[in-house]
């Protein structure tokens, strides 16, 4: 894994960094959101020392949120360094290699004012996290990807538990108010994320 050497500001108070997996040739994207409660990390990989310093300058960390069981990544490093807890959906626990401190339920409010949204059908314990900041932000994880040059795409069926249920889960995201969406693999959508996802789902339904 090639550690991230750059922290980018996506919008005010939302930051992202990418760690490149040399063997798989894909970026593992991580995020930090500065909230009134403190900084929350989503699916974090440990970045280079300079980026760690930048993250620490954002404020006091208050939690690590995992969008699925297999996104524990470097959660334990963040937990130990900042003495914070790791949060994930309750169904992630059996398949997660890292201890989850707080098992969350669908709709539960979390530190930073974020809300958990269970996305059954994709990978184990898959969940999104919704924040009201910046017109609404949804941290999606793996259910949707936004790989450079390919645009929005669904998680490969080889990793999916139930494709039809996953599609229902993704459509449920459109009930939320948001302008920005982030992905565990791929560039964030900024400004018209909800519109772009709705259009993608419409095309996917037509092509299925």
LOKENU-20872 format. One record per residue: residue number from 1; residue in one letter; x, y, z of N, C-alpha, C in turn. Coordinates in steps of 0.02 Angstrom, whole numbers, padded with zeros to 5 digits. Each point is the difference from the previous one (the first is absolute). Layout:
residues N
 palum voza    nxx    nyy    nzz   caxx   cayy   cazz    cxx    cyy    czz
   NUM    a      X      Y      Z      X      Y      Z      X      Y      Z
...
***
This chain:
residues 208
 palum voza    nxx    nyy    nzz   caxx   cayy   cazz    cxx    cyy    czz
     1    x  00042 -00059  00000 -00042  00059  00000  00044  00062  00000
     2    x -00015  00047 -00044  00036  00063 -00003 -00039  00052  00039
     3    x  00029  00024  00055 -00035  00047  00044 -00013  00066 -00034
     4    x -00055  00031  00019 -00018  00065 -00027  00049  00054  00022
     5    x  00019  00043 -00047  00046  00054  00015 -00033  00069 -00008
     6    x -00064 -00001 -00016 -00036  00064 -00010 -00069 -00003  00030
     7    x -00017  00052  00037 -00067  00008  00027 -00035  00054 -00041
     8    x -00057 -00016 -00028 -00035  00049 -00041 -00065  00021  00035
     9    x -00016  00064 -00007 -00062  00026  00027 -00053 -00006 -00054
    10    x -00051 -00041  00012 -00052 -00013 -00049 -00049  00059 -00001
    11    x -00026  00017  00057 -00037  00062  00014  00020  00021  00070
    12    x -00024  00056  00022  00017  00023  00067 -00016 -00053  00052
    13    x  00049 -00017  00042 -00006 -00048  00055 -00002 -00073 -00021
    14    x  00005 -00014 -00064  00002 -00070 -00025  00065 -00011 -00037
    15    x  00038 -00051  00023  00066 -00013 -00027  00006 -00073 -00021
    16    x  00041 -00013 -00050  00010 -00068 -00023  00073 -00014 -00016
    17    x  00019 -00064  00005  00067 -00021 -00021 -00005 -00070 -00030
    18    x  00045 -00014 -00047 -00002 -00063 -00037  00064 -00039  00010
    19    x -00007 -00064  00017  00057 -00046  00007 -00004 -00051 -00055
    20    x  00053 -00006 -00039 -00001 -00043 -00059  00022 -00071  00017
    21    x -00043 -00048 -00018  00016 -00071  00010  00038 -00024 -00061
    22    x  00064 -00014  00009  00045 -00015 -00056 -00021 -00063 -00037
    23    x -00019 -00052  00037 -00017 -00064 -00032 -00067  00005 -00037
    24    x -00050  00030  00033 -00067  00004 -00030 -00008  00059 -00048
    25    x  00048  00047  00003  00000  00059 -00043 -00065  00040  00007
    26    x -00017  00014  00063 -00060  00039  00014  00013  00044  00061
    27    x -00032  00058  00001  00006  00045  00057 -00048 -00021  00055
    28    x  00024  00002  00062 -00043 -00007  00059 -00010  00071  00026
    29    x -00061  00024 -00004 -00014  00069  00018 -00027  00006  00071
    30    x  00027  00048  00037 -00017  00013  00069 -00022  00072  00008
    31    x -00038  00013  00053 -00027  00068  00009  00001  00021  00073
    32    x  00004  00066  00009 -00005  00031  00066 -00050  00057 -00006
    33    x -00047  00002  00046 -00051  00053  00002  00006  00037  00065
    34    x  00010  00065 -00005  00004  00043  00059 -00070  00021  00020
    35    x -00022 -00018  00060 -00067  00015  00023  00003  00042  00064
    36    x -00059  00019  00024 -00003  00039  00062  00025 -00041  00059
    37    x -00006 -00067 -00005  00023 -00044  00054  00074 -00016 -00003
    38    x  00029  00007 -00060  00069 -00019 -00011  00007 -00033 -00068
    39    x  00056 -00033 -00012  00014 -00030 -00065 -00018 -00074 -00001
    40    x -00038 -00020 -00051 -00015 -00071 -00009  00038 -00025 -00062
    41    x  00025 -00062  00005  00035 -00031 -00056 -00044 -00055 -00029
    42    x -00001 -00003 -00067 -00040 -00051 -00034  00047 -00045 -00040
    43    x -00001 -00065  00015  00041 -00051 -00034  00073  00022 -00005
    44    x  00031  00019  00054  00067  00031 -00006  00057 -00050 -00010
    45    x  00044  00019 -00047  00066 -00031 -00008  00050  00047  00032
    46    x  00052 -00027  00030  00052  00042  00030  00040  00033 -00057
    47    x  00000  00068 -00002  00037  00034 -00052  00072  00014  00021
    48    x  00037  00033 -00043  00068  00021  00016  00000  00049  00058
    49    x  00058  00006  00033  00005  00041  00061 -00024  00072 -00011
    50    x  00016  00029 -00058 -00020  00070 -00013 -00076  00007 -00002
    51    x -00034 -00051 -00027 -00073  00001 -00004 -00030 -00011  00070
    52    x  00031 -00043  00039 -00023 -00010  00069  00002  00066  00037
    53    x  00053  00038 -00009  00007  00065  00033 -00056  00047 -00022
    54    x -00017  00000 -00064 -00054  00042 -00025 -00067 -00020  00029
    55    x -00012 -00065  00005 -00062 -00025  00029 -00006  00021  00073
    56    x  00054 -00005  00036 -00002  00018  00071 -00011  00074  00010
    57    x  00016  00040 -00049 -00011  00072  00005 -00074  00019 -00009
    58    x -00040 -00048 -00023 -00071  00014 -00012 -00040  00005  00066
    59    x  00023 -00033  00051 -00036  00001  00064  00003 -00068  00034
    60    x -00037 -00006  00054  00001 -00061  00040 -00040 -00056 -00033
    61    x  00030 -00058 -00012 -00037 -00056 -00029 -00053 -00028  00049
    62    x -00057 -00021 -00027 -00053 -00026  00043 -00025 -00069 -00020
    63    x  00023 -00027 -00057 -00023 -00066 -00018  00024 -00022 -00069
    64    x  00000 -00066 -00009  00014 -00031 -00065 -00062 -00037 -00022
    65    x -00024  00014 -00061 -00060 -00032 -00027  00020 -00045 -00058
    66    x -00024 -00062  00001  00014 -00048 -00053 -00062 -00012 -00042
    67    x  00007  00004 -00066 -00057 -00010 -00044 -00014 -00074 -00015
    68    x  00045 -00044  00022 -00013 -00072 -00006  00050 -00039  00042
    69    x -00011 -00064  00006  00043 -00043  00041  00071 -00002 -00026
    70    x  00009  00004 -00066  00068 -00006 -00028  00034  00067 -00011
    71    x -00028  00052  00031  00032  00066 -00005  00031  00022  00066
    72    x  00019 -00049  00040  00032  00018  00064  00069  00031 -00012
    73    x  00033 -00019 -00056  00061  00033 -00022  00047  00014  00059
    74    x  00015  00064  00014  00043  00018  00056 -00039  00030  00058
    75    x -00062 -00023  00008 -00043  00026  00054  00032 -00008  00068
    76    x  00034 -00057  00010  00029 -00012  00066  00056  00049  00016
    77    x  00039  00019 -00051  00053  00050  00010 -00031  00067  00022
    78    x -00054  00020 -00032 -00034  00063  00017 -00030 -00005  00071
    79    x -00029 -00057  00015 -00030 -00009  00066  00052  00008  00055
    80    x  00057 -00033 -00009  00052  00001  00052  00034  00068  00004
    81    x  00013  00031 -00055  00036  00065  00000 -00042  00055  00033
    82    x -00066  00000 -00014 -00042  00055  00023 -00048 -00020  00057
    83    x  00004 -00064  00019 -00042 -00025  00054 -00074  00014 -00015
    84    x -00020 -00022 -00059 -00070  00008 -00022 -00029 -00068 -00015
    85    x -00065 -00001 -00013 -00034 -00064 -00013 -00013 -00010 -00075
    86    x -00005 -00064 -00018 -00016 -00020 -00068 -00074 -00019 -00004
    87    x -00035  00030 -00048 -00072 -00011 -00009 -00012 -00036 -00066
    88    x -00046 -00049  00000 -00020 -00034 -00061 -00068 -00031  00012
    89    x -00035 -00016 -00054 -00065 -00031  00006  00006 -00067  00036
    90    x -00051 -00019  00037  00003 -00060  00041  00014 -00063 -00041
    91    x -00021 -00003 -00063  00011 -00059 -00041  00071 -00005 -00027
    92    x  00040  00051  00013  00070 -00002 -00022  00043 -00040  00048
    93    x -00021 -00006  00061  00042 -00030  00053  00027 -00070 -00016
    94    x -00041 -00048 -00024  00026 -00068 -00010  00055 -00004 -00053
    95    x  00001  00047 -00048  00047 -00004 -00056  00056  00051  00004
    96    x  00003  00038  00052  00050  00053  00006  00061 -00025  00040
    97    x  00059  00010 -00027  00060 -00023  00034  00021  00044  00058
    98    x -00028  00060  00002  00016  00047  00053 -00059  00004  00049
    99    x  00016  00007  00063 -00052  00008  00051 -00041  00062 -00014
   100    x -00066 -00007  00000 -00046  00057 -00007 -00023  00019  00070
   101    x  00011  00062  00020 -00018  00021  00067 -00074  00013  00008
   102    x -00030  00030 -00053 -00071  00018  00003 -00036 -00028 -00060
   103    x -00047 -00045  00011 -00041 -00028 -00053 -00062  00044 -00009
   104    x -00008  00027 -00060 -00054  00048 -00011 -00057 -00031 -00039
   105    x -00058  00030  00006 -00061 -00022 -00033 -00020  00048 -00054
   106    x -00041 -00022 -00045 -00025  00043 -00054 -00036  00060  00030
   107    x  00019  00060 -00023 -00032  00061  00023  00030  00030  00063
   108    x  00048 -00034  00030  00029  00024  00063  00042  00062 -00011
   109    x -00005  00048  00046  00039  00062 -00002  00067 -00013  00035
   110    x  00054  00024 -00031  00067 -00015  00023  00038  00065  00015
   111    x  00059 -00005  00030  00040  00060  00012  00008  00042 -00063
   112    x  00001  00065  00008  00005  00044 -00058 -00067  00014 -00032
   113    x -00053 -00030  00027 -00067  00011 -00028 -00015 -00042 -00061
   114    x  00043 -00049 -00016 -00012 -00043 -00058 -00052 -00053  00017
   115    x -00033 -00024 -00052 -00051 -00051  00007  00020 -00062 -00040
   116    x -00007 -00058  00031  00016 -00063 -00034 -00058 -00022 -00044
   117    x  00016 -00025 -00059 -00050 -00024 -00047  00021 -00070 -00023
   118    x -00034 -00051  00024  00018 -00069 -00018 -00014 -00012 -00073
   119    x  00047 -00032 -00035 -00008 -00015 -00071  00007 -00076 -00011
   120    x -00050 -00039  00021  00004 -00072 -00008  00002 -00021 -00074
   121    x  00031 -00057 -00012  00003 -00026 -00068  00069  00004 -00030
   122    x  00040  00048  00022  00068  00007 -00026  00046 -00045  00040
   123    x  00053  00028  00029  00045 -00039  00042 -00024 -00001  00072
   124    x  00031 -00041  00041 -00022 -00009  00069  00001  00066  00039
   125    x -00056  00015  00032 -00004  00059  00041  00007  00065 -00037
   126    x -00017  00000 -00063  00008  00061 -00041 -00047  00055  00024
   127    x  00028  00060  00008 -00040  00057  00023  00028  00064 -00031
   128    x -00044  00049 -00006  00021  00067 -00019 -00008  00045  00061
   129    x  00032  00057 -00002 -00007  00049  00054 -00019  00067 -00029
   130    x -00053  00029  00027 -00027  00062 -00027  00013  00058  00048
   131    x  00029  00053 -00027  00011  00061  00038 -00039  00057 -00032
   132    x -00023  00047  00040 -00039  00056 -00027  00042  00059 -00023
   133    x  00065 -00003  00013  00045  00054 -00019  00004  00009 -00076
   134    x  00015  00061 -00021  00012  00016 -00070 -00057 -00021 -00046
   135    x -00061  00006  00024 -00058 -00019 -00040 -00014 -00074  00000
   136    x  00038 -00037  00041 -00010 -00072  00006  00057 -00039 -00032
   137    x  00029 -00046  00039  00055 -00043 -00023 -00019 -00072  00015
   138    x  00010 -00044 -00048 -00010 -00072  00011  00065 -00036 -00013
   139    x  00025 -00035  00052  00059 -00042 -00007 -00024 -00070 -00016
   140    x  00011 -00023 -00062 -00035 -00060 -00024  00039 -00065  00010
   141    x  00065 -00001 -00010  00036 -00063  00006  00004 -00036 -00066
   142    x -00016 -00065 -00001  00010 -00042 -00059 -00061 -00011 -00045
   143    x -00059  00014  00024 -00059 -00015 -00040  00002  00033 -00068
   144    x  00026  00061 -00001  00012  00036 -00062  00074  00019 -00003
   145    x  00028 -00003 -00060  00069  00020 -00012 -00001  00058 -00050
   146    x  00052  00040  00001  00006  00055 -00048  00072  00004 -00025
   147    x  00020 -00052 -00034  00069 -00007 -00022  00014  00048 -00057
   148    x  00058  00034  00003  00020  00048 -00051 -00001 -00032 -00069
   149    x -00034  00034 -00047 -00003 -00024 -00068 -00058 -00047 -00014
   150    x -00031 -00025  00054 -00056 -00047 -00009 -00066  00029  00026
   151    x  00004  00047  00045 -00061  00028  00029 -00031 -00046  00051
   152    x -00062  00013  00017 -00035 -00040  00050 -00010 -00072 -00024
   153    x  00009 -00046  00045 -00011 -00070 -00015 -00018 -00037  00064
   154    x -00030 -00058 -00008 -00019 -00041  00057  00058 -00045  00022
   155    x -00001 -00019  00062  00048 -00048  00025 -00006 -00065 -00040
   156    x  00056 -00030 -00018  00000 -00062 -00038 -00041 -00054  00035
   157    x -00039 -00037 -00039 -00045 -00050  00028  00036 -00054  00040
   158    x  00064 -00010 -00012  00037 -00052  00037  00007  00018  00074
   159    x -00010  00064  00016  00006  00022  00070 -00068  00014  00032
   160    x -00054 -00007 -00039 -00066  00021  00021 -00040 -00058  00030
   161    x -00032  00012  00056 -00041 -00052  00032 -00066 -00009 -00036
   162    x -00033  00055 -00020 -00066 -00003 -00033 -00007  00062 -00043
   163    x  00007 -00008 -00066  00001  00057 -00046 -00064  00041  00001
   164    x -00058 -00034  00001 -00063  00036  00000 -00010  00040  00064
   165    x  00018 -00030  00055 -00005  00035  00064  00048  00059  00003
   166    x  00060 -00009 -00029  00048  00055 -00001 -00028  00059 -00039
   167    x -00032 -00013 -00057 -00029  00054 -00039 -00055  00036  00038
   168    x -00040 -00037  00037 -00052  00032  00041  00032  00045  00053
   169    x  00055 -00024  00028  00035  00038  00052  00027  00065 -00029
   170    x  00031 -00004 -00058  00029  00060 -00031 -00055  00051 -00016
   171    x -00057 -00025 -00026 -00055  00046 -00016 -00026  00035  00062
   172    x  00006 -00033  00057 -00022  00030  00062  00040  00062  00018
   173    x  00062  00003 -00024  00041  00059  00013 -00031  00063 -00029
   174    x -00040 -00008 -00053 -00030  00058 -00032 -00053  00032  00044
   175    x -00020 -00032  00054 -00046  00030  00048  00035  00051  00044
   176    x  00066  00000 -00001  00039  00046  00041  00013  00065 -00039
   177    x  00013  00054  00037  00020  00063 -00031  00076  00002 -00002
   178    x  00029  00004 -00059  00072  00005 -00005  00020  00028 -00068
   179    x  00057  00035  00000  00029  00027 -00060  00069 -00031 -00015
   180    x  00027 -00033  00050  00067 -00029 -00006 -00002 -00074  00019
   181    x  00035 -00041 -00037  00006 -00071  00019  00073 -00020 -00008
   182    x  00023 -00042  00046  00068 -00026 -00003 -00004 -00076 -00008
   183    x  00057 -00028 -00021  00002 -00071 -00014  00065 -00029  00029
   184    x -00002 -00063  00018  00060 -00033  00026  00053 -00009 -00055
   185    x -00025 -00001 -00062  00045 -00007 -00058 -00025  00048 -00054
   186    x  00032  00056 -00007 -00019  00047 -00053 -00011  00070  00024
   187    x -00004  00046 -00048 -00006  00071  00014 -00068  00017  00028
   188    x -00003  00048  00047 -00065  00023  00025 -00039  00036 -00055
   189    x -00065  00002  00009 -00044  00041 -00042 -00018  00062  00041
   190    x  00009  00058 -00029 -00011  00062  00037 -00050  00045 -00038
   191    x -00051  00023  00035 -00047  00048 -00028 -00065 -00031 -00022
   192    x  00002 -00052 -00041 -00061 -00031 -00025  00001 -00075  00009
   193    x  00029 -00023  00055  00009 -00072  00010 -00066 -00039 -00003
   194    x -00050  00026  00034 -00065 -00035  00001 -00028 -00007 -00070
   195    x  00005  00053 -00039 -00026  00000 -00068  00038 -00051 -00043
   196    x  00066 -00002  00008  00040 -00047 -00039 -00014 -00072  00019
   197    x -00008 -00013  00064 -00015 -00069  00022 -00070 -00021 -00024
   198    x -00048  00047  00004 -00068 -00016 -00023  00000 -00017 -00075
   199    x  00039  00038 -00039  00004 -00013 -00072  00033 -00068 -00013
   200    x  00052 -00015  00038  00034 -00065 -00008 -00047 -00057  00015
   201    x -00038  00006  00054 -00047 -00054  00019 -00055 -00008 -00052
   202    x -00021  00055 -00030 -00050 -00003 -00053  00027 -00038 -00060
   203    x  00062  00014 -00019  00032 -00035 -00056  00009 -00073  00016
   204    x  00020 -00015  00062  00012 -00069  00020 -00064 -00041 -00004
   205    x -00056  00031  00020 -00065 -00034 -00002 -00020 -00013 -00072
   206    x  00013  00049 -00044 -00017 -00007 -00071  00041 -00054 -00034
   207    x  00064 -00006  00022  00045 -00047 -00033 -00006 -00072  00028
   208    x -00032 -00007  00058 -00004 -00066  00031 -00052 -00045 -00032
***
